Amino acid sequence: MTVELLRANTLTHLRYFRRSRLLLAFGLVFLLLASLGSLPVLFTESRVASFDSLKHVFLTFNQFLIVFGAALGLMVMSSHLSNRSLKMVFTKPCSPPVWLASAFLASAVVVALFTALILVCAVALSFLWHVPVRAGLLFVSLDTLIAGIGMAAYFIFLTTLMHPAIAVAFALIFNASLFYSLWIAMHNFLKSARTSVALKALEQFFHFLYLMVPMTRAFESKTGSIYSSLRVHGHDWVYLLYSLGYTLALSGLFYLLSLFLLQRKRFT
């Protein structure tokens, strides 16, 4: 029974995404970016220029897909919370855990579909422009898929917690880079000044926030060379497993927090 409810709610979310104008706008941006990124190839026969154009278009699409994943999480929660339809949804036998799981699953499915589409287009352009198909295309696609799912989960939680506009502002301002900079600055200050319990606690607090705020790519320092060359060595694939574990752990946490908040809300 639970599986059927999960499937039915997931399909409902997918139909909502399909009818949304956001997906249409995303497709138009796809075409615009592809057209602009392909212009250099039309005026040169250099394989280097073709590779650079392919990489630029491919990485731009993947970066935009992470933002799109966040938008999916924002949409699926804000639409139901704003029109107060969850009171009707949460009637027996559909429970909040099942409905929320279907929202997570539907967002992940859409991100996966667009990730596969981008990868297929990149491979097709590689053949069209006579550029070698490199394993980095698959690596970046999988890395983006993991990051997109993580961002969808994060924004589902934020939108459950606060107004969508505040959620977007919060995510833009209070990001991992900010807390990392504060942590490093406090760490360096403590090395050059007298240590106090309050300052030490503040340093650990910034470190905790840095670890808790989701990072789009948790191992970017280890995989940066792949994004520049699209070449992958055998030992690089393990970072995808690390990223997957990181995203699954955070997504599970955001699911539980979102469920807790949903169950405490009053839908009138």
FENURCOR-V127053 format. One line per field, one symbol per residue. phi: phi as a letter, one per 30 degrees, with the letter a starting at -180 (. if undefined). psi: psi as a letter, one per 30 degrees, with the letter a starting at -180 (. if undefined). burial: + if it has 24 or more other ideal C-beta (glycine too) atoms within 12 Angstrom, else -. A space follows every 10 residues. Layout:
phi: ???
psi: ???
burial: ???
This chain:
phi: .ddddddddd dddddddddd ddddddddde ddddddddee ddcbcddddd dddddddddd dddddddddd dddddddddd ddchdddddd ddcdcedddd dddddddddd dddddddddd ddddddddch cedcdddddd ddddeddddd dddddddddd dbdedddddd dddccddddd dddddddddd dcbddbdddd dddddddddd ddddcdbdcd dcceddddch cbcedddddd dddddddddd dddddddddd dddcdccc
psi: eeeeeeeeee eeeeeeeefk feeeeeeeee eeeeeeffee ffglgkfeee eeeeeeeeee eeeeeeeeee eeeeefeeee eeghffeeeg lkgjleeeee eeeeeeeeee eeeeeeeeee eeeeeeeegh kkjlffeeee eeeeeeeeee eeeefeeefe elkeeeeeee eeeileeefe eeeeeeeeef fglkkleeee eeeeeeeeee fekkkejfhe ffgefefefg kklefffffe eeeeeeeeee eeeeeeeeee eeffljj.
burial: ----++--++ -+++-++--+ -++--+--++ --++--++-- +--------+ +-++++++++ ++++++++++ ++++++++++ +----+--++ ---+-+-+++ ++++++++++ +++++-+++- +++-++--+- +--+-+++++ ++++++++++ ++++++++++ +--+--++-- +--+++--++ -++--+---- ---------- --+--++--+ -++++++++- --+--++--+ -+---+--++ --+--++--+ +--++-+++- ++------
